[in-house]
Amino acid sequence: MKDGLDLLGVSELLQTNATVMQSLFTPKTTPLTADAMFKLFHINWSPTSCSQRDSEEAVIVAWAEYLYSTEGK
């Protein structure tokens, strides 16, 4: 591949303008936010009348607090 890039002079352009060319070869990254983390999961809650529901809610609240407190760090 490098030989092909050398033939067209692209290799030199890549080396001399690495910062500019980086966006062509690497994906753009988006910071992972607390809201984005929440969207990755679906909570299967126990029925409201179930004794486990209170524990589940406490865990999710603690998890949310953790995510928001560490966001951007």
NORURCOR-V929270 format. One line per field, one symbol per residue. phi: phi as a letter, one per 40 degrees, with the letter a starting at -180 (. if undefined). psi: psi as a letter, one per 40 degrees, with the letter a starting at -180 (. if undefined). burial: 1 if it has 24 or more other ideal C-beta (glycine too) atoms within 12 Angstrom, else 0. A space follows every 50 residues. Layout:
BEGIN
phi: ???
psi: ???
burial: ???
END
This chain:
BEGIN
phi: .cccccdcgcdcccccbdcccdccbbccbbdcccccccccbbccccddcc ccdcccccccccccccdccbcgc
psi: dddddddeeddddddefdddedddeiihihihidddddeeihhgiiidei dddddddddddddddddddehe.
burial: 00000000000000000000000000000000000000000000000000 00000000000000000000000
END
